[in-house]
């Protein structure tokens, strides 16, 4: 049984992670974290009180973190304090934030990925192979679309795709187009185009459950690992 703490428990992602975890026999929710100003503080989720106090994670085997950069760094400190594994799916983190996560991974196991979907991580692998196999005659573009509430643009996934293309082929992405419209869960399209043809690799998320399921898979993975910085590719 994995005792689970979830940050951003009342948010779109956190609530789905909790709902799916409660359907699995190997998870038990023991902590639900939210911002101190949230209207649900003190109320119950399946018998667990929603709290602003990150010290609640001391009773957990793993923390799943989907919130904002400031809260993520605060909860990272708590995870270090209690030596707890953590799964981080927060986006919008800057280079300094990422450096702190990397430093913390020297003491605790961390899965850190801008996208927890297993299928999107397969997309990462396919884009890497395409970048390596296609000549420099092919220009690369990325188009990503999300709901109007998403704060960061380009998305963390789009940035990771651009990094993969550059690392695999020394090719700079020509452009990243970000669309914020309606309630789009998440679409990512990578286009390789030459003067004579065009190849497109595309993933469209129908619901947030694909990210929630990936986060739970990451939690199962990380509780068995020693200190280190892992990503979803390591789950493969």
ZIURKA-V946428 format. One record per run of one state. SS is the DSSP state (helix for helix, strand for strand, loop for the rest). FROM is the first residue (numbers start at 0). TO is the last residue. If there is no record, write none. Layout:
ss = {SS:SS}
from = {FROM:FROM}
to = {TO:TO}
This chain:
ss = {loop:strand:loop:helix:loop:strand:loop:strand:loop:strand:loop:helix:loop:strand:loop:helix:loop:strand:loop:helix:loop:strand:loop:helix:loop:strand:loop:helix:loop:strand:loop:strand:loop:strand:loop:helix:loop:strand:loop:helix:loop}
from = {0:1:7:11:21:26:33:43:45:47:51:53:59:61:65:68:82:84:88:94:104:108:112:117:133:138:146:155:169:174:180:185:193:197:205:208:222:227:230:231:235}
to = {0:6:10:20:25:32:42:44:46:50:52:58:60:64:67:81:83:87:93:103:107:111:116:132:137:145:154:168:173:179:184:192:196:204:207:221:226:229:230:234:235}
